[in-house]
Amino acid sequence: MTGMYDVAVVGAGPAGSAAALRVLQLRPDARVLLLDAARFPRDKTCGDGIAAGVFDLLAALGVPDLAGLGASVPRLHVRSPRGAVVDRCCARPNRVVPRAVLDDALVRACVGRGARLRRQRVRRVDAHADHVVLDGDTAARIVIGTDGANSVVRRSLGIASRPRDTAVAVRGYSPQAPAVPGALHIAFAEGRRPAYAWSFPLADGGANVGYGIFDGTAPTSRDELLAGLDAQLPGSRLDPATVRGHRLPLSTGGRVQPDGRVLLAGDAAALVNPLTGEGIFDAVASGVLAGQAALCGAAAGAVHRASLRRCFARHHRHTAALARLMRSPRFVHAAVLAAAGDRAVFDDVVEVGLGRGAAHARTLAAIGALFVRPGTGRRVAVPAGPLLAPAAP
């Protein structure tokens, strides 16, 4: 054994770093071990879009100002499967920060607070009544699993993955200007499976570009994903060295946090928004909750489960219901039209998709009215050249 740590965090992404930072914020003298298979800085397959609310959570943890790490993006530009467009400034600008940059900054913040960082791929987790052992030689009173979609920690608890509730996506970096400069651009595809392409502007003038399918009921190949991307964003010219696929465990999977001394957060806890594939907000928020629960000893699992329920239950109910509706291209089309026509609806939809909001009655009524209106399903012509100018905020 290498000694008894108070908390060992497996996975040093945003969820793991948030967990470690919260433990050290509450107990500065805690012995915290942060484990990751990679050497930092390292790339991580992601859209790199970071919602404004994420920076609120990190600021509350006392992380130094991260505003200069990436491009500030004030607008959101969404095209429906049938050609309708909403282009508005968000209530607060979001940012596009490559994960190689963001994760490294968070890990450095953890080390600066006193966490010990070790490069190690954890392969075995043995839970005992009063401690947990990793790989047979590292003991901790509490282990927090933030090791992603294929989490070893999750599997050690006997919790199986649910392919039906898994999205799959491909991402690459393009040296070309983004599809819509100054905006997070999302283009929904029309078809039997809910899917969209994205193009997010980088500070260097290029773009993070990708395509995701939010339906795990049928096999999806890399070629199918790239073909979908080309159909929605032709001529994206991705750097082949940066093209990577990944799986996203959606919150509709209903993963349960068990009792005991092993906690789950982020992708390991299946906390990815089923409407947008956004996972950074939920990762950081659930990491904070795990860090708090980690100080509760044997009751940590029960405390963390209750905290997750209080934080996310209403949001997850709404996103699960909306995810079923989004299987209809006509519903997505109506939602885009409603957001284009009403600022309050737009703000509501953004908070549901990028934070932990819920769809208010007014929003559902506005979308429903357009959904049932005759003629709403027709294709809307999108002009050539620059897409619609942004509406007034």
N, C-alpha and C positions, 0 to 999 in steps of 0.2 A: 504494500500500500504506500501511496505517496503522501499520506496524511489526510485528515478529515477536513473537507471544505464545508462551509455552511451551505453554499449553493453552487452547483455545477450546471452551466448552461451549455447545451449541445446545439451548436449552430449559431454563428455570429452575424446573422443578417439583422434587419431592423427589429424583428421580434425578440431575438436573443439579446441584442444590445439594449433594447428598452427594458427587458427584464433585469439585466445586470445593473443598469443604471438606477432602476427603481429600488432594488435591494440596497445598493450603496447609498442612495439618497436617504432611505429610512434608517439604515444601520451602517454608517461609514466605516466601522471596524470589521464588517463581515468579511469572511474569506470567500471570495467569489472566483470561480474558475470558468473561463470562457473557452470553449473548444470548437474548432472548425477544421474541416479537412483541407481547406485551401490556405494559401499564403496571401495575405493582404498587401496591397489592393488586388482585388480579383473581380472579373466580370461576373454578372449574374443575368440570366435571361429574363428580361422584363421590358415593359413599355417605357419605363423611366419617368412616367408622369406621376408627380407627387402632389397630392391635394393639399390645399392650404391648411386644412385641419391637422395634417400630420405635423407641421411645423409648430402648431400650438402645443401638441402633446410633447414634442421634443423640448420646446422652450420650458414647459412645466417641469421637465426632468433636469433642467439646468444645463442643457447642452449649449455650447457656444453658438453664436449666430451662424446659421447655415445659409443665409439668404444669397450669398455670393457663389454658391456651389454650382448653380445651373441657370438656365434661361427662365426668366419670368414670363408667363404666358397668360395674358388677361382674358382671352376669349376661348369659347368652346363652339366649335362648328360641327354640326351633326347633319348627315344626310340620311334620309329614310330609305328603305328598300325601293320605294316608288318615286324617289326624286325630290321629295320635299326637303327643305333646308331650314334649320334654325342656326343663327349665328349671333350670339350675344356675349357681352362681357360678363364674366362670373362676378358674384358679389365680392370676391377677393381673388387675386390672381393665383393660379396654381404654378408649379414649376416643373421643368424637365431636368432631372439630375441623373446622369448615368449611375447605375448601381455601383460601378467600380469606385466612384467618387463618394457617393452617399454612405455606403457601408463602411468604407475605410474611415471616414470622418467619425462615424458612430463608434467603431471599434477603438479608435484612438481616444475618444472621450471616455470609454469604459476603462481603458488602461490608465488614463490620467487620473481616474477616480480611485484606482487601486485594484482593479480586477486583474487577474493573471490570465494572459492569452497563451493558449497552447495549440499548436497545429497537430491535430489528431483526428482520424476518422473513427468515430465510435462504432463498434460492431456488436457490442453485447451490453445489456443492461440487466442487472440483477437487483430486484427490490427486496429489502428486508424490513423487519418491523421498525427499526430505528435508524436505518440509513439505506443508501443505494450505492451499488458498486458498478463502475463503468470499466469494461474490458478487463475485469479481474484485478485491477491494480489501483484504481482511483475511487475513493469513497467520498460521498457527500450526504449531508442530512436531507437535502432536497435536490432533485434533478429536474430541470426544465427543458423539455424537448422542443426546440425551434428549428429542427433539421429538415424542414421542407416537406414536399408532397410525398416523398418516399421515406418518410421518417423511420429510422431504426427505433427511436424511443417509442413512437406510437405502436409499432409492431410488437415491441416487448410487452405492451399492455394487452395484447391480443385483440387489438382493434383493427379490423380489416378495412381496406380501401373500398370505395364504391364507384366503380367505373362509370355508372350511369350519371353520377353527379360530379363529373370531371370534365372540365374544358381542356382543349388542347390548342396550342398557338405556336406560331413561328415568328421570330423577330430577327431583324438585321439592321445595320446602320447604313445609311445612304449619304454619299457626299453631296447629293443634290439638295436644293432648297426644299423645305416641307411643302406638302400639297397646298396648304393654306397658311401662309406666313403669319406668325403672331397668334396662332390658334392651335388648340388641341383638335385635330380633325379626325372624325370618326365617320366611316361610311358603312352602313348596314347593307348586307347582301340579301337578295331576295331568293328564297328557297325553302325547302322543308326543314332545314336545320338552322337555328339562330346563329348568325355569324356576322362579324364585322371586320373591316380593315382600319388601321390607324396610321397616322403620320403626325409625329410630335416634333416640334422644332428644337434643335440643339443650339447651344450657345455659339458653336463654331460655324453655324450656318447650314449644317447638314440636318438630318432627320433620323429619328428612331421610327422604323416602319415595320408593321407586322399585320398578322391576320389570325383571328381566333375563331374556333367553332365551339359553341356552348352546348354541346350535346354529346354525351359519351356513349350513346346507344349503338353506334356503329363505328367500325374501324376508320381511322383517319391517317393518311400517309403524309409525309413531308411534301410530296409532289402535289397532293390535293390542296394543301394549305398554300403553297406557293402559287398554284393556279388561281385560287381564290383571291390572293393578294393582287396578282396581276390583273384580274378582272375588275377589281375595285380601284386599284391605283396603278394603272399601266405605266411601264417605263420607270419603275422606282429605282432601278440600278443599285441593288444591294451589294455591299462588299461581301463576297462569298465567305471570307474568313469570319464574319460576324453573324452568319445565319445559323440560328440555333432554335430548336423546338423545345417546348416544355409543357408539362401538365399542370392544371390548376384545380385543386380540390375545392369544390364550391360549397358554400355554407348550407345549401339544400341537402347535403349529405347527412346532416344531423348528428355529427360526431359527438360523443358524450365523454366528458371528463370524469374518470373514475376517482374513487377515494384513494388516499395514500399519499406517498411522498414523490410521485412522478407527475409532473404537470405538462400540459401541452399548450402551445400558443402558435399564432401565425398559420402558415400552410399546414403544419403538422396537426393542427386542430381543425383543419378544413374551414378556414375563415376567409374565403375569397368571395367577393361579391358576385352573385350569379347573373347580374344584369350587365356588368361592365368588365369583370375580370380583375377589378382593382383589389389589391391585397395588402398594400403598404399601410393604409390607415388601420385596418383590422389587425395587422401584424403588430404594429406599435402599441395599439390600445390593449390588445390581449397580452402582449409582453409586459406592459405596466401592471396589469391585473395579476399576472403570474408572479411578478416580482413581489407584489404585496402579499400574496397568499403564501409565498415561499417562507415567510417568517412565522408561519402558523404551525410549524412542526408536523405532527402526524395528521392534523386536521387540514393540511394544505389542500389536498385534492377536493374535499367538500367545500372549502372556502372558495377555491378558484371556480368551481362549477357554479356556485351561487352567484359569484361576481360576474361571470360571463353571461349568465341568464339575465341578471339585472341590466347589464350594459347593452346586450345585443338582442334580447328575445323579440321585442317589438319590431325592430329593424329586420330581423330574419323572417318574421312572419310576413311582412310586407314584401320583401324582396323575393321570397319563395312564391308568393301569389303572382307577383308581376312577372317572374321568370316564366311561369306557365303561360301567361298571356303573350309574352314576347315571342313565343313560337309562331305566332301569327304575324306575318309581315304587315298586314293591315293594321294591327294594333300598334306596332312600332311607328308606322306612318302617321297614325292619329296622334300618338304621343309627341312626335316631332312637330306636327302642325299646332298642337295645343301649346307647346313650349314656345313656338315662334310667335304665337298670338297673345301670350299672357306672361308677363315678367314673373309673377308669383308662381305660376306653373313651372317655368324654367328653373327658378331657384329651388323649388321643391324637388324636381327631378334630379338636379345636380347633387343635392344633399343625399338623396337616396342612392345615387350611383357612386358617389365619391366619399361619402361619410357614413353616418349611421342614422340617417333620417328615415322618416316614414311618409308614405303618400297620404296627403290630407284629402278630405272629402271633396274639396273644391277641385283639386287636381284630377282626381278620378272622374268627377263629373264632366270636366272639360274634355278629357280624353274620350270618355264614353260617348259624349254627344257627337264628337267627330267620327268615332268608330262606327256608329249606327247611321250616320247621315248618308243618304244616297249620293254616290259620286265621289265620296272621300277616297275610295280605293284606287281612283285613276292615277296614272303616272303623271308627275309634274315635270314639265320641261325645265332643265337646268341650263342656263345660258352658257355659251362657250366663253372661254377666257376666265377672268377672275370671277369667283363665285360671289354670291350675294354679299353686299357690304354689311358690316356688323350693325345690328339694331342698336338703338340708344340703350345704354345700361338702365 
